[in-house]
Amino acid sequence: MVLLYVFGAVALINCVYYLLFSKFSFLKPSENKSSDKYPVSLIICAKNEAENLQKHIPLWQSQNHPNFEIILINDASVDETLEVIEAFAESDPRIQIVNVKNNEAFWANKKYALTLGIKRAKNKRLVFTDADCYPASNEWLSRMSSSFSDKKQLILGYGAYEKLPGFLNKIIRFETLMTAVQYFSYAKAGNPYMGVGRNLAYTSTLYYENNGFMSHMKIPSGDDDLFVNEAATSENIEICVQPEAFTYSFPKKKKEKWHIQKKRHYATAKLYKFKHRFLLGAYYIFNLLFWLLVPVILFTPFWIFGLSIIFIRILFQYVIIGYAAKKLQEADLVPLIPFYELFLIFTQLSIFISNSSEKNARWK
């Protein structure tokens, strides 16, 4: 009987988190977006991205926004990245080039390159994406920038991945979906903790008030989530989740490369504020406990009660995460949500264990 109570308590805590996530899942479209067309600086840092830049620069140039510049940062590339940027800049005065050479103190550090790009920007409002990302529409820049206001200085967008065949693609997109549901929900609850550099915006004022990336400059990653974790407040944060404002990129095609990417991200999360580490850690631990206890509870005399608890918990999950998935254009993931969660939980466990004995990877 004690085991049943424990299982019920674990499932209840799971459901409390889903209620938190409902702040995003059932969020109505905002009617308070500014109609002002703020001048914007679009900043992209590229390292050996010549091929992607050839495809994506025209999409950035064609954004339906009246006043913007494009800051293209060549971060010590060894391919033709600089040549591609220079060719586009010749015919478009909106393109500004920042050519970064490796600095002994900040060798291969993306934050150093971004710092130089931010200093070059002439506009107060900055929008960031990656060189391997493309906007969902030509309204992306306007949608993101319209979320700015006198109070709202940090905008979180959704960086989606392309839908491709295969199980790995679905797991990557499910992990991306769940991460987004969490950081959007925490932001709407007044407790923001991260964002993704694939689709992020903030003001230069906020950047300089927080001394940029100085507190974590020597950490290879975290130019997005560590900055948001440090600079975001309940008053200055806003989210932008209109489908026209998404960005897309192609996910890893090999499990090993995706694991390396996730190792870097999870290692960075260790540097979040304690309250965020506690809340995120508790969410993971209670999810893990739930799935570990499921087969145990079904082999007890109280299996019928256990089955009822499982049903209620999964129903919460289907409804709340299902709504969020549809909002973020990931509806194809909904039918197998519990299965994807189970697989992801144990994948993350293996990555956490591996991270305990490895150093962070550098920006490549």
N, C-alpha and C positions, 0 to 999 in steps of 0.2 A: 504493500500500500504506500509506503514511503517513496518508493521508486515512481509510482504514479504521480504523487504530489510534486516530486522533483521535475518530472517530465512536463507536467502541467505548468509549473512555474517557468521553465525554460521556454515553452511555447508561448506563454503569456508575454514574456519579455520580447520574443520575436515579434509578436503582434503589436506591442507598444512601438517598436521601431517602424513597423509598417504604417502605423498611425502618423508617425512623424513624416514618413515619406509621402503621405497623402496630402501634405501641404503643397507639394509640387504636382502630384498626380491629378488632383482635382482643382488645381489653380485655374482660374478663369483668365482669359487674355486680358492684359492690362489695357486700360483705356487712358492711361496718363502719360503715354509716350510723347515726347516733345516733337513738334512738327518743325522745329528749327533745323536747318541744314548746317550743322557745325562744320567748320573746316577741320579736316582729319589728316593725320599722318599714318599711313599704313606701313608697318615695319615688318620686314621679312629677313631673317638670318639664314644664309645658305652656305652649306659646306659640301662641296662636291655634288652639286645639284643641277648641273648644266641641263640635263635632259628634262627634269621637272620644270625648270624655269622656262624653257622653250614653250612648254604647254600652258603654264599657268600665268605667266606675265600678261598675255593678252586678256585673260579673264579678269585679272585685277585692273587692267587699264580700262576695261569696258564697264566698270561699276557705274551705276546710275546715281552718281553723287556729284554735286556741282563744284565742290572745292576740296580736292585732296591731293596729296603728294604720296609717292611711293619711295620709301627708303629701302634700298636693296643692299644688304650687307654681305660682302664676300668674306667669309671667315676662313682665310688662309687655305683656300681650295687648291687642289693640285690637278683638277680637271679644267674644263673650259668655262667654269662658272663665271669668272670675271669677263671673259670675252662675250658671253651671251648677254650679261647685264649691260655692258658697254654698247652693244649693238642696238638694244632696245632704247637705251638712254639717248642715243644720237637723234632719234626721231620723236622723242617724247620728253619735253622739258619737265614734266611732273616727276620723272624718275631721278632720284638722287643716289649716288653711289658712295658707299663706305667700304673701302678696301682694307681689311684687317690683316696685318701680318702678325705671326706668332710673337707673343711677348714672353720673355723668360719667366716673369712673375705669374702670368696667367696663361700658361701654355695650353692650347686647345680648349679654352674656357669659353663656352657660348655666352656666358653672362658678360664677360669683358667685351665681346663683339656687340652684344645688344646694347650695352652701356654707350658705346661709341655711336651706335645708330640712334639711340634716344637723344643724345646730345646734339645730333645733327638735325633732328626734327624741328620744323619751324612752327608747328601747330601744337596747341595744348593737349588736344585729345588724340590719344594714340591707340591704334588697333593693331593687334598682332595675329599672325598666323605663321605656319611653317611652309617652307618651300615645296614640300611634297603634298600640300593641301590645296584644294580648289574650292571656291565658294559655290553654294547651292544655286545661287541666282545672281543676277546683276544688281539686286537690291540688298545684298548682304551688308555692304559697307554702310548704307543709309540706315538699315534696320539696327545694326549694332550701335552706330553713333547716335541714333534717336533715343537710345536708352539713357544717355547722359543727361544730367540736369545739374543745377547748382549744388545739390546734395549728393547725387549719385555719381561717384567718380571711378567706380570699378564695375565693369560689366562682364558677367560670365556668359559665354556662349556654348553651344554644343558642337563638339568636334567628332563627327560620325566617321564610320568606316564603310567602305564600299561593300555591298552585298555580293559575295562570290560563292561558288559551290564549295561544299565541304564542311565537315564538322568543326575544324579549327576556326574557320571564319565565323561560325555562329557563336562559339565560345568567346572569341575576341570581342565580338559585337555585344554579347551579353555582359561581359565584364565592363565594357565601356558604358553600356546602358546603366548598370547598377551603380557604377561610380558617379555618373551624371545625376542619377536620381538622388544619390546621397548629397552631393555638394550643392545641387539646386535646392533640395529640401532644407538642408542646414542653413543656407543663405536666407530662404524665406522665413525660417524660424528665428532669424536674428543672430545666428551663430555661424557665420561663413568660415570655411576652413581651407578651400582650395579652388583652383580653376585649371583649365588646360590651355597651354600655349598655342594649340591649334586654332583656338577661337577665343580671344581674350582682348579686353580693352580697358585702359585706365588713363588717367590724366597725368601729365608730366608733373603737375603740382603734387599729386599723391606720391609719385615716384621719388621726387626730391625730398619731400617731407619725411620719407622713411629711409633716406640715404640709399636709395636704390637697392642693389643686391649686396651691399657691403657686409652685412651680418652673416651671409652665407656664400660669399664670393668664391671661396676655395672649395665649395661642394660642387662636384661636376654637374649635377642636375638641380632642378628646383627653381629655374628662372620664372616659372609660372606658379606652381603650387606653394612654394616657400614664400614667394613674394605676397601672394594672396593671403596666406596664413598669417603673415606679419602685418599686412597693411589693411585688410578688410575689417569693417565694423558693421554693426547692424544698420547704421545710418547711411554708409557710403556705398553699399553694395546693391546691385540690381542684376536680374537675369534677363536674357534675351533668347527665347526658345521658339520663335516663329520659324517654320520650316525654310523660309527664304533666307534666314540668317544662319543656317547651318554651314559648316564646312565639311568636306569629305576628303579622305585620303585612303590609300590602299594599305590594308593590314599586312602583317607578316604572313608569309606563306609556309614557313617552317616553324614547327613548335619550338625548336631550340632558340631561334632568334626572338620569338615572342617572349620566351622565358627570360632571356637576357634583358629585354626591355622592361619587363615587369620587375625583375630583381632591382633594377636601378630605381624604379618608381617607388617600390615598397621600402627600399633603404632610405629614400628621401623622407618618407612619411615618419620616420623615427624622430625627425627634427620638428614636427608640428608641436604646437602648444600642448601642454599636458592634457587639458580638458578634451581636446580633439583626439589625441591618441587614446585616451581612456574610452571615449564614446565609440570610436571606430573599432578599437580592440574588443570591447564588450559585444558589439554587434557581431563580429566575426566569431568570437568564442561561443556565444549562445546559438549561433547558427550551426557551428560544428557540433556542439553538444546535442542539439535537436536531432541531427541526422545520425549521430552515434547511438542515441537512445532509441530511435525508431525500431530497429530490429530487436532490441532487448525487450521493449515494452510489449511487443506483439507476441512474445513467448512467455507471458505471465498470465495468471488467471484473470487479470484486469484488462485483457487485450481489447475488449469491446470499448471500454472507456478510453483506452489509448488511441484506438482507431478514430474515435470521435474528436479527440484533441488534434490528431494529425489532420483530419478533414477541415476543422475550423482554421487551423494555422495556414494550411495550403490555400484555403478559400480566401483568406486575407491577402495572401501573396498574389494569387491570380487577379483579384479585383484591383488592388492598388498598383502593383507593378504592371499589370496588363494595361491599365489606363495610361500609365507613364510611357510604356512602350509604344502605344499608338500615337501619343503626343510627339514622340521623338522619331516617328516613322520606322519603328522596329517591330511592327505588329507580327511579322513572321516568326518571331522568337516566342510569342505568348504560349502556344500549345505545350511546349516542353520546358517551361520555366523551372519547375522543381528539379528536373533532370539536369539542366544546365547549371543550376545552383549547386547541386550535389557534386558534380564534376569539378566546378570551379573552386569550391571550398577545399577539396583535397589537393588540387593543383597549387593553390595559394599556400597550403600547408607545406608542401615540398619546397616551394620557393622561399618561404620564411626560414625553413631549416637550412637551406643552402646559403641564404644571405648571412647567416650567423657566422660563417667562416670565410666569406669572400669580401673583397673590396669593391666599391662602386665602380661602374664602368664610366669612361670619359665620353664626352660629347664627340660624336663621329659624324 
